[in-house]
Amino acid sequence: MNSIANKIIETRKIKGLSQEELAEQSKISLRTLQRIENNENNPRGKTLSLICNTLELNLEGMLARNQNQSPNIATKFIDFLFFTLANLLLVALLGFMTIDSQANFNSRFAMVLLSILIPLFIVNFTPNMSSNERLLKFGLGYLLYFIATLSIAGFVTGFLSGLFLCILINLSMLYFGSQLINKK
């Protein structure tokens, strides 16, 4: 049951109102109230406003509480795919600029800078996320790319090119970046 329906039922019972009394005082139909409380319908703006006024509830608080519900499994799976693909794309950029045997000092230096700045940018825009969650969401692609590079090009190539160093810097900044930003 959603949080709006729970809050309406809970407050209605605390105030000692029956469904019929609440529906009458709110000027909505009894069937509408029953559908809301049985979680068959989500109340729309005017209906929710009438119920909140009758029960003396904060409308904005009710809407905010309802938006904070956890996403369903499909949303989590799509987020996982998006974050993994975005991570792989970022790390492919690292690989492109460092793993080439002809990569010059400027390329490698740019990748070290990007390995610091991109994670700090992510940390700055995800202040409510824990370090572990940030590492899982934004660092998984780096881990997959590390494994792919290790199996395809080998450890020596990844190490000498600086790719593994850049991946280590990225993951460290994702995990410890919030502590660096807060130490101003």
Z-matrix of the N, CA and C atoms (Angstrom, degrees):
N
C 1 1.444
C 2 1.521 1 108.45
N 3 1.340 2 116.30 1 140.17
C 4 1.459 3 118.22 2 -177.35
C 5 1.515 4 111.30 3 -76.49
N 6 1.318 5 115.43 4 165.60
C 7 1.455 6 120.69 5 -173.21
C 8 1.521 7 112.55 6 -70.07
N 9 1.336 8 117.92 7 -30.19
C 10 1.464 9 119.81 8 178.41
C 11 1.520 10 109.68 9 -65.44
N 12 1.328 11 116.87 10 -47.20
C 13 1.471 12 120.30 11 179.58
C 14 1.525 13 110.49 12 -61.41
N 15 1.335 14 116.51 13 -43.37
C 16 1.471 15 119.91 14 178.71
C 17 1.519 16 111.39 15 -59.99
N 18 1.319 17 116.71 16 -44.59
C 19 1.469 18 120.98 17 -177.78
C 20 1.520 19 110.64 18 -66.35
N 21 1.325 20 117.81 19 -39.73
C 22 1.468 21 121.06 20 178.70
C 23 1.522 22 110.09 21 -63.77
N 24 1.328 23 116.70 22 -47.32
C 25 1.477 24 120.60 23 -179.69
C 26 1.524 25 109.94 24 -62.07
N 27 1.311 26 116.25 25 -47.43
C 28 1.464 27 120.99 26 -177.58
C 29 1.536 28 111.58 27 -60.81
N 30 1.322 29 116.25 28 -47.14
C 31 1.464 30 120.11 29 -178.68
C 32 1.526 31 111.20 30 -68.82
N 33 1.325 32 116.69 31 -39.22
C 34 1.474 33 120.01 32 177.99
C 35 1.519 34 110.69 33 -59.53
N 36 1.327 35 116.74 34 -43.33
C 37 1.473 36 120.85 35 -179.53
C 38 1.526 37 111.32 36 -68.94
N 39 1.335 38 116.73 37 -39.10
C 40 1.468 39 119.87 38 178.24
C 41 1.525 40 110.45 39 -61.95
N 42 1.317 41 116.69 40 -39.17
C 43 1.464 42 121.20 41 -179.67
C 44 1.524 43 111.99 42 -79.96
N 45 1.346 44 117.08 43 -4.27
C 46 1.459 45 121.20 44 177.03
C 47 1.518 46 113.80 45 72.58
N 48 1.322 47 116.63 46 29.88
C 49 1.464 48 121.08 47 -179.66
C 50 1.524 49 110.43 48 -100.49
N 51 1.308 50 115.39 49 142.21
C 52 1.469 51 119.44 50 171.59
C 53 1.524 52 107.34 51 -84.95
N 54 1.321 53 116.42 52 169.67
C 55 1.457 54 119.79 53 177.06
C 56 1.526 55 110.49 54 -60.97
N 57 1.318 56 116.57 55 -40.01
C 58 1.462 57 120.95 56 -179.54
C 59 1.529 58 110.84 57 -62.07
N 60 1.355 59 116.08 58 -44.41
C 61 1.465 60 119.92 59 -178.68
C 62 1.529 61 111.21 60 -65.77
N 63 1.323 62 116.65 61 -42.42
C 64 1.460 63 119.92 62 179.23
C 65 1.527 64 110.81 63 -64.17
N 66 1.321 65 116.26 64 -43.51
C 67 1.465 66 120.28 65 179.37
C 68 1.523 67 110.58 66 -61.50
N 69 1.323 68 116.91 67 -42.32
C 70 1.465 69 121.09 68 -179.23
C 71 1.532 70 111.00 69 -66.95
N 72 1.315 71 117.06 70 -45.64
C 73 1.469 72 120.64 71 -178.92
C 74 1.535 73 111.74 72 -68.58
N 75 1.331 74 116.37 73 -31.22
C 76 1.474 75 120.89 74 -179.21
C 77 1.518 76 112.18 75 -84.27
N 78 1.343 77 115.73 76 -10.89
C 79 1.473 78 121.53 77 -178.14
C 80 1.535 79 111.49 78 62.86
N 81 1.345 80 115.46 79 40.54
C 82 1.463 81 121.57 80 172.77
C 83 1.523 82 107.12 81 -124.52
N 84 1.311 83 116.76 82 164.63
C 85 1.468 84 119.12 83 -178.71
C 86 1.530 85 110.04 84 -75.51
N 87 1.309 86 114.94 85 150.80
C 88 1.463 87 120.74 86 178.24
C 89 1.525 88 110.18 87 -60.77
N 90 1.318 89 116.61 88 -41.03
C 91 1.471 90 120.90 89 -178.71
C 92 1.536 91 110.87 90 -62.20
N 93 1.333 92 117.35 91 -38.44
C 94 1.467 93 120.60 92 177.74
C 95 1.520 94 110.38 93 -62.08
N 96 1.329 95 116.38 94 -46.02
C 97 1.463 96 120.61 95 179.02
C 98 1.527 97 111.02 96 -62.43
N 99 1.327 98 116.70 97 -41.28
C 100 1.467 99 120.33 98 179.09
C 101 1.527 100 110.90 99 -62.97
N 102 1.324 101 116.77 100 -41.42
C 103 1.471 102 120.50 101 178.57
C 104 1.538 103 111.01 102 -63.87
N 105 1.329 104 115.70 103 -39.12
C 106 1.465 105 119.31 104 178.78
C 107 1.524 106 109.92 105 -65.60
N 108 1.320 107 116.94 106 -47.83
C 109 1.462 108 120.45 107 -177.53
C 110 1.522 109 112.37 108 -69.20
N 111 1.319 110 117.85 109 -27.97
C 112 1.471 111 121.18 110 177.66
C 113 1.527 112 111.75 111 -87.65
N 114 1.333 113 115.97 112 4.55
C 115 1.454 114 122.75 113 178.19
C 116 1.523 115 112.79 114 63.63
N 117 1.320 116 115.84 115 29.87
C 118 1.457 117 120.65 116 175.65
C 119 1.531 118 110.43 117 -86.39
N 120 1.335 119 116.14 118 -28.37
C 121 1.460 120 122.75 119 179.08
C 122 1.521 121 109.44 120 -135.43
N 123 1.319 122 115.69 121 149.45
C 124 1.455 123 120.53 122 168.07
C 125 1.520 124 106.89 123 -95.11
N 126 1.322 125 117.44 124 133.54
C 127 1.466 126 118.17 125 -178.90
C 128 1.524 127 111.02 126 -68.03
N 129 1.316 128 114.86 127 139.33
C 130 1.460 129 120.12 128 178.15
C 131 1.516 130 109.17 129 -87.49
N 132 1.308 131 116.59 130 177.98
C 133 1.452 132 123.63 131 -172.67
C 134 1.517 133 115.95 132 -48.13
N 135 1.331 134 117.36 133 -59.47
C 136 1.468 135 120.75 134 -175.39
C 137 1.519 136 110.91 135 -67.34
N 138 1.322 137 117.32 136 -42.71
C 139 1.462 138 120.85 137 179.91
C 140 1.517 139 110.69 138 -62.74
N 141 1.322 140 116.55 139 -46.88
C 142 1.461 141 120.38 140 179.30
C 143 1.523 142 110.83 141 -62.99
N 144 1.323 143 116.72 142 -39.23
C 145 1.454 144 120.92 143 178.49
C 146 1.529 145 111.26 144 -62.86
N 147 1.333 146 118.03 145 -42.64
C 148 1.465 147 121.55 146 178.81
C 149 1.533 148 110.97 147 -63.44
N 150 1.340 149 116.42 148 -43.15
C 151 1.472 150 120.30 149 180.00
C 152 1.528 151 109.96 150 -66.25
N 153 1.341 152 117.06 151 -44.82
C 154 1.466 153 120.37 152 -179.58
C 155 1.533 154 111.23 153 -62.86
N 156 1.334 155 117.56 154 -39.37
C 157 1.468 156 120.08 155 178.03
C 158 1.520 157 111.12 156 -63.17
N 159 1.325 158 116.89 157 -42.55
C 160 1.457 159 121.00 158 -179.40
C 161 1.522 160 111.27 159 -66.61
N 162 1.328 161 116.99 160 -42.02
C 163 1.467 162 121.17 161 -177.98
C 164 1.522 163 112.59 162 -87.08
N 165 1.329 164 116.68 163 -2.33
C 166 1.464 165 122.86 164 -178.59
C 167 1.529 166 111.45 165 59.31
N 168 1.331 167 114.66 166 47.76
C 169 1.458 168 122.06 167 178.25
C 170 1.525 169 109.26 168 -105.51
N 171 1.329 170 116.26 169 154.72
C 172 1.453 171 122.78 170 177.86
C 173 1.529 172 108.72 171 -82.18
N 174 1.328 173 116.14 172 114.45
C 175 1.464 174 121.44 173 -177.19
C 176 1.527 175 111.74 174 -62.43
N 177 1.344 176 117.82 175 -44.71
C 178 1.463 177 121.02 176 -179.22
C 179 1.523 178 111.11 177 -63.41
N 180 1.317 179 116.74 178 -39.29
C 181 1.460 180 121.05 179 178.33
C 182 1.520 181 111.99 180 -63.61
N 183 1.337 182 115.31 181 -39.21
C 184 1.474 183 119.51 182 178.52
C 185 1.527 184 110.78 183 -64.89
N 186 1.332 185 116.03 184 -43.58
C 187 1.470 186 119.41 185 -179.64
C 188 1.520 187 111.34 186 -66.90
N 189 1.324 188 116.87 187 -40.27
C 190 1.468 189 120.40 188 179.49
C 191 1.517 190 110.59 189 -65.11
N 192 1.319 191 117.40 190 -41.53
C 193 1.465 192 121.42 191 -179.92
C 194 1.528 193 110.15 192 -63.25
N 195 1.326 194 116.95 193 -38.67
C 196 1.462 195 121.14 194 -179.21
C 197 1.525 196 110.90 195 -69.09
N 198 1.338 197 118.38 196 -33.40
C 199 1.460 198 120.92 197 179.88
C 200 1.514 199 112.21 198 -74.81
N 201 1.326 200 118.45 199 -19.70
C 202 1.461 201 121.95 200 -178.60
C 203 1.520 202 113.01 201 -85.29
N 204 1.331 203 118.05 202 6.19
C 205 1.459 204 119.78 203 178.33
C 206 1.518 205 109.54 204 -66.51
N 207 1.313 206 116.10 205 150.86
C 208 1.457 207 120.27 206 -177.73
C 209 1.528 208 110.66 207 -70.03
N 210 1.336 209 117.16 208 143.87
C 211 1.458 210 120.57 209 -179.96
C 212 1.527 211 111.38 210 -70.89
N 213 1.328 212 115.39 211 158.43
C 214 1.456 213 119.18 212 -178.98
C 215 1.533 214 111.23 213 -77.35
N 216 1.305 215 116.49 214 177.06
C 217 1.468 216 122.19 215 -174.55
C 218 1.528 217 111.45 216 -64.78
N 219 1.333 218 117.69 217 -38.60
C 220 1.467 219 119.93 218 179.76
C 221 1.522 220 111.26 219 -63.08
N 222 1.325 221 117.07 220 -41.27
C 223 1.460 222 121.02 221 178.22
C 224 1.523 223 110.88 222 -64.38
N 225 1.316 224 116.48 223 -41.58
C 226 1.461 225 120.24 224 178.92
C 227 1.527 226 110.60 225 -64.25
N 228 1.323 227 117.22 226 -39.67
C 229 1.464 228 121.44 227 -179.76
C 230 1.528 229 110.45 228 -66.47
N 231 1.335 230 117.41 229 -42.92
C 232 1.462 231 121.15 230 178.66
C 233 1.523 232 110.18 231 -64.51
N 234 1.337 233 116.82 232 -42.07
C 235 1.470 234 120.15 233 175.97
C 236 1.519 235 110.92 234 -59.86
N 237 1.331 236 116.44 235 -42.81
C 238 1.464 237 121.08 236 179.46
C 239 1.527 238 110.53 237 -60.23
N 240 1.345 239 116.86 238 -46.82
C 241 1.462 240 120.18 239 179.09
C 242 1.518 241 111.60 240 -62.84
N 243 1.329 242 116.87 241 -44.28
C 244 1.465 243 120.29 242 -179.75
C 245 1.520 244 111.06 243 -61.51
N 246 1.341 245 116.55 244 -48.29
C 247 1.458 246 119.60 245 -178.78
C 248 1.525 247 111.38 246 -63.50
N 249 1.319 248 117.23 247 -40.06
C 250 1.458 249 120.09 248 179.59
C 251 1.532 250 110.69 249 -64.61
N 252 1.333 251 117.56 250 -45.54
C 253 1.461 252 120.46 251 179.43
C 254 1.528 253 111.66 252 -65.76
N 255 1.333 254 116.97 253 -40.56
C 256 1.465 255 120.09 254 178.00
C 257 1.529 256 110.46 255 -63.92
N 258 1.320 257 116.33 256 -40.14
C 259 1.464 258 120.41 257 178.20
C 260 1.516 259 110.87 258 -64.33
N 261 1.325 260 116.64 259 -44.22
C 262 1.464 261 120.13 260 179.43
C 263 1.520 262 111.24 261 -62.49
N 264 1.327 263 116.79 262 -37.22
C 265 1.459 264 120.57 263 177.93
C 266 1.527 265 111.00 264 -65.07
N 267 1.332 266 116.93 265 -45.09
C 268 1.465 267 120.12 266 177.85
C 269 1.526 268 111.82 267 -62.16
N 270 1.290 269 115.98 268 -42.92
C 271 1.458 270 120.03 269 -178.02
C 272 1.530 271 110.65 270 -72.37
N 273 1.325 272 117.68 271 -29.67
C 274 1.465 273 119.78 272 175.03
C 275 1.528 274 109.59 273 -63.66
N 276 1.324 275 115.93 274 -35.10
C 277 1.459 276 119.76 275 174.97
C 278 1.528 277 110.32 276 -62.22
N 279 1.317 278 116.01 277 -42.99
C 280 1.468 279 119.97 278 175.79
C 281 1.525 280 110.25 279 -57.65
N 282 1.309 281 115.21 280 -49.03
C 283 1.462 282 119.93 281 -178.43
C 284 1.510 283 112.42 282 -62.76
N 285 1.314 284 116.55 283 -41.50
C 286 1.453 285 121.16 284 -179.50
C 287 1.517 286 111.31 285 -61.26
N 288 1.332 287 116.25 286 -39.03
C 289 1.463 288 119.40 287 -175.86
C 290 1.527 289 113.69 288 -85.93
N 291 1.326 290 118.37 289 -17.95
C 292 1.463 291 118.83 290 -175.31
C 293 1.519 292 114.49 291 -114.82
N 294 1.316 293 118.25 292 -37.80
C 295 1.464 294 119.86 293 -168.79
C 296 1.526 295 113.05 294 -75.12
N 297 1.325 296 116.85 295 -20.09
C 298 1.459 297 120.23 296 177.92
C 299 1.528 298 109.25 297 -62.69
N 300 1.321 299 116.22 298 133.23
C 301 1.465 300 119.91 299 -178.26
C 302 1.526 301 111.59 300 -66.21
N 303 1.313 302 117.65 301 -20.14
C 304 1.461 303 122.06 302 179.44
C 305 1.534 304 112.41 303 -92.13
N 306 1.330 305 117.66 304 3.98
C 307 1.466 306 120.55 305 -178.97
C 308 1.521 307 109.38 306 -63.75
N 309 1.318 308 115.66 307 130.88
C 310 1.459 309 119.23 308 -178.57
C 311 1.528 310 111.19 309 -91.77
N 312 1.299 311 115.51 310 179.33
C 313 1.459 312 122.15 311 -177.01
C 314 1.530 313 110.93 312 -60.69
N 315 1.331 314 117.20 313 -40.27
C 316 1.467 315 120.98 314 -178.89
C 317 1.523 316 111.51 315 -60.72
N 318 1.304 317 116.80 316 -42.94
C 319 1.468 318 121.58 317 178.33
C 320 1.523 319 110.93 318 -60.88
N 321 1.291 320 115.79 319 -47.41
C 322 1.466 321 120.08 320 -178.00
C 323 1.525 322 111.45 321 -68.27
N 324 1.311 323 116.66 322 -38.45
C 325 1.461 324 120.17 323 177.66
C 326 1.531 325 110.55 324 -64.98
N 327 1.334 326 116.74 325 -40.98
C 328 1.468 327 121.11 326 177.71
C 329 1.523 328 110.52 327 -61.24
N 330 1.314 329 116.90 328 -38.47
C 331 1.467 330 119.44 329 -179.22
C 332 1.521 331 111.28 330 -69.77
N 333 1.324 332 117.82 331 -35.23
C 334 1.463 333 119.69 332 176.52
C 335 1.529 334 109.18 333 -65.07
N 336 1.333 335 116.42 334 -42.55
C 337 1.468 336 119.33 335 177.32
C 338 1.522 337 111.74 336 -62.63
N 339 1.322 338 116.49 337 -45.10
C 340 1.470 339 119.89 338 178.59
C 341 1.525 340 111.24 339 -65.23
N 342 1.331 341 116.65 340 -31.41
C 343 1.465 342 120.48 341 177.84
C 344 1.519 343 111.80 342 -67.18
N 345 1.298 344 116.70 343 -21.18
C 346 1.468 345 121.02 344 176.46
C 347 1.527 346 110.25 345 -93.00
N 348 1.337 347 116.73 346 -45.71
C 349 1.458 348 120.56 347 -172.07
C 350 1.532 349 114.29 348 -74.35
N 351 1.328 350 118.12 349 -40.54
C 352 1.470 351 119.67 350 -179.48
C 353 1.532 352 111.14 351 -63.11
N 354 1.326 353 119.94 352 -48.39
C 355 1.471 354 118.13 353 177.08
C 356 1.534 355 113.33 354 -63.70
N 357 1.330 356 118.25 355 -35.81
C 358 1.463 357 119.67 356 177.28
C 359 1.522 358 111.10 357 -65.14
N 360 1.324 359 116.48 358 -36.63
C 361 1.461 360 121.04 359 174.73
C 362 1.527 361 110.05 360 -61.72
N 363 1.326 362 116.68 361 -45.40
C 364 1.472 363 121.30 362 178.60
C 365 1.526 364 110.07 363 -62.57
N 366 1.315 365 117.29 364 -45.33
C 367 1.471 366 121.59 365 -179.82
C 368 1.526 367 110.17 366 -61.66
N 369 1.315 368 116.63 367 -41.67
C 370 1.460 369 120.83 368 -178.89
C 371 1.525 370 112.12 369 -62.46
N 372 1.329 371 117.94 370 -34.55
C 373 1.453 372 121.29 371 -178.02
C 374 1.521 373 113.87 372 -95.76
N 375 1.330 374 117.81 373 4.16
C 376 1.469 375 121.51 374 174.83
C 377 1.521 376 109.87 375 -129.80
N 378 1.346 377 117.87 376 58.64
C 379 1.465 378 119.50 377 -174.93
C 380 1.525 379 113.77 378 -69.04
N 381 1.316 380 118.39 379 -25.02
C 382 1.464 381 121.01 380 -178.24
C 383 1.521 382 113.16 381 -86.50
N 384 1.309 383 117.23 382 -2.78
C 385 1.456 384 122.01 383 -177.72
C 386 1.530 385 109.49 384 -89.48
N 387 1.310 386 116.84 385 138.42
C 388 1.465 387 119.57 386 176.81
C 389 1.534 388 109.43 387 -73.21
N 390 1.318 389 115.68 388 161.58
C 391 1.472 390 120.33 389 -179.23
C 392 1.525 391 111.24 390 -61.58
N 393 1.332 392 116.55 391 -40.48
C 394 1.470 393 119.80 392 179.33
C 395 1.520 394 111.69 393 -65.14
N 396 1.333 395 116.75 394 -43.25
C 397 1.464 396 120.13 395 179.95
C 398 1.522 397 110.53 396 -64.55
N 399 1.330 398 116.37 397 -42.01
C 400 1.464 399 120.71 398 179.10
C 401 1.528 400 110.22 399 -62.98
N 402 1.324 401 116.37 400 -41.23
C 403 1.459 402 120.73 401 -179.95
C 404 1.525 403 110.73 402 -64.56
N 405 1.324 404 116.90 403 -39.76
C 406 1.466 405 119.98 404 178.85
C 407 1.522 406 111.78 405 -69.56
N 408 1.333 407 117.38 406 -43.58
C 409 1.457 408 119.78 407 -176.85
C 410 1.522 409 112.77 408 -72.71
N 411 1.317 410 116.74 409 -43.82
C 412 1.458 411 119.75 410 -173.26
C 413 1.518 412 113.50 411 -103.39
N 414 1.315 413 118.75 412 -9.78
C 415 1.451 414 120.65 413 -176.64
C 416 1.514 415 115.01 414 -106.47
N 417 1.312 416 117.59 415 -6.74
C 418 1.459 417 120.81 416 -177.26
C 419 1.529 418 111.88 417 -63.94
N 420 1.320 419 116.81 418 -39.89
C 421 1.467 420 120.40 419 178.39
C 422 1.518 421 112.04 420 -62.57
N 423 1.330 422 116.13 421 -36.80
C 424 1.461 423 120.27 422 177.86
C 425 1.526 424 110.52 423 -63.25
N 426 1.312 425 115.79 424 -41.84
C 427 1.456 426 120.10 425 179.15
C 428 1.533 427 110.87 426 -64.94
N 429 1.324 428 116.78 427 -43.59
C 430 1.471 429 120.42 428 178.58
C 431 1.528 430 111.17 429 -63.51
N 432 1.329 431 117.01 430 -40.45
C 433 1.454 432 120.57 431 179.02
C 434 1.525 433 111.12 432 -67.24
N 435 1.321 434 116.07 433 -37.48
C 436 1.469 435 120.47 434 176.67
C 437 1.522 436 109.90 435 -59.74
N 438 1.330 437 116.95 436 -46.44
C 439 1.468 438 121.50 437 179.93
C 440 1.531 439 110.43 438 -64.13
N 441 1.341 440 116.62 439 -42.43
C 442 1.461 441 120.09 440 179.69
C 443 1.528 442 110.94 441 -63.99
N 444 1.317 443 117.11 442 -44.62
C 445 1.471 444 120.67 443 179.14
C 446 1.517 445 110.91 444 -64.16
N 447 1.309 446 115.81 445 -41.14
C 448 1.460 447 120.84 446 179.58
C 449 1.524 448 110.78 447 -60.85
N 450 1.335 449 116.45 448 -41.82
C 451 1.468 450 119.28 449 -177.21
C 452 1.530 451 112.41 450 -80.19
N 453 1.332 452 118.62 451 -30.56
C 454 1.460 453 120.82 452 -176.36
C 455 1.537 454 111.79 453 -90.19
N 456 1.319 455 116.45 454 -53.71
C 457 1.472 456 120.18 455 -174.21
C 458 1.513 457 112.81 456 -95.16
N 459 1.311 458 116.74 457 -22.85
C 460 1.452 459 120.35 458 -179.80
C 461 1.516 460 112.36 459 96.11
N 462 1.319 461 114.69 460 162.91
C 463 1.464 462 121.12 461 -176.35
C 464 1.531 463 111.67 462 -67.02
N 465 1.303 464 116.67 463 -42.84
C 466 1.465 465 120.62 464 -175.41
C 467 1.534 466 110.46 465 -61.07
N 468 1.315 467 117.15 466 -45.78
C 469 1.470 468 120.56 467 -179.78
C 470 1.522 469 110.84 468 -63.57
N 471 1.313 470 116.84 469 -45.51
C 472 1.466 471 120.52 470 179.05
C 473 1.513 472 112.74 471 -63.53
N 474 1.320 473 116.36 472 -37.34
C 475 1.465 474 120.70 473 -179.48
C 476 1.528 475 111.48 474 -72.99
N 477 1.344 476 116.24 475 -49.68
C 478 1.463 477 120.08 476 -176.81
C 479 1.529 478 112.59 477 -67.56
N 480 1.315 479 117.32 478 -29.58
C 481 1.466 480 119.69 479 -179.95
C 482 1.527 481 112.04 480 -75.81
N 483 1.306 482 117.37 481 -18.35
C 484 1.462 483 120.96 482 -178.06
C 485 1.519 484 113.40 483 92.52
N 486 1.325 485 116.61 484 -0.62
C 487 1.460 486 120.31 485 -178.83
C 488 1.525 487 111.10 486 -63.07
N 489 1.318 488 116.78 487 -45.06
C 490 1.464 489 119.40 488 -178.46
C 491 1.527 490 111.06 489 -65.67
N 492 1.316 491 116.67 490 -34.63
C 493 1.466 492 120.50 491 176.24
C 494 1.528 493 109.98 492 -64.01
N 495 1.326 494 116.75 493 -43.76
C 496 1.465 495 120.59 494 179.02
C 497 1.529 496 111.35 495 -63.80
N 498 1.308 497 117.07 496 -39.77
C 499 1.464 498 120.44 497 178.17
C 500 1.521 499 109.91 498 -65.33
N 501 1.310 500 117.05 499 -42.46
C 502 1.469 501 121.00 500 178.03
C 503 1.534 502 111.29 501 -62.36
N 504 1.321 503 116.51 502 -42.12
C 505 1.471 504 120.34 503 177.70
C 506 1.523 505 110.20 504 -63.08
N 507 1.338 506 117.37 505 -45.20
C 508 1.465 507 121.51 506 178.83
C 509 1.520 508 111.38 507 -57.14
N 510 1.320 509 116.19 508 -51.09
C 511 1.462 510 119.98 509 -177.41
C 512 1.530 511 111.45 510 -64.96
N 513 1.323 512 116.76 511 -38.63
C 514 1.467 513 120.43 512 177.91
C 515 1.521 514 110.90 513 -64.54
N 516 1.324 515 117.06 514 -42.46
C 517 1.459 516 120.43 515 -179.50
C 518 1.524 517 110.95 516 -68.05
N 519 1.323 518 118.06 517 -36.02
C 520 1.461 519 120.09 518 177.02
C 521 1.525 520 110.88 519 -64.02
N 522 1.327 521 116.15 520 -38.22
C 523 1.460 522 120.10 521 -176.93
C 524 1.528 523 112.08 522 -80.46
N 525 1.328 524 116.80 523 -46.71
C 526 1.465 525 120.94 524 -174.09
C 527 1.532 526 113.45 525 -100.09
N 528 1.324 527 117.70 526 -0.55
C 529 1.464 528 121.19 527 -175.54
C 530 1.510 529 114.79 528 -59.87
N 531 1.336 530 117.23 529 -37.48
C 532 1.476 531 118.96 530 -179.76
C 533 1.518 532 111.16 531 -64.80
N 534 1.316 533 116.66 532 -32.72
C 535 1.467 534 119.73 533 177.41
C 536 1.526 535 110.47 534 -70.44
N 537 1.322 536 117.45 535 -35.34
C 538 1.460 537 120.65 536 177.71
C 539 1.538 538 111.52 537 -68.74
N 540 1.320 539 116.10 538 -40.85
C 541 1.462 540 120.66 539 -178.90
C 542 1.525 541 110.74 540 -68.35
N 543 1.322 542 117.53 541 -38.20
C 544 1.466 543 121.58 542 -177.58
C 545 1.515 544 113.22 543 -77.81
N 546 1.317 545 120.01 544 -10.06
C 547 1.464 546 123.28 545 -177.16
C 548 1.531 547 111.54 546 -91.81
N 549 1.312 548 118.03 547 38.24
C 550 1.466 549 120.79 548 -177.49
C 551 1.483 550 111.78 549 -75.88
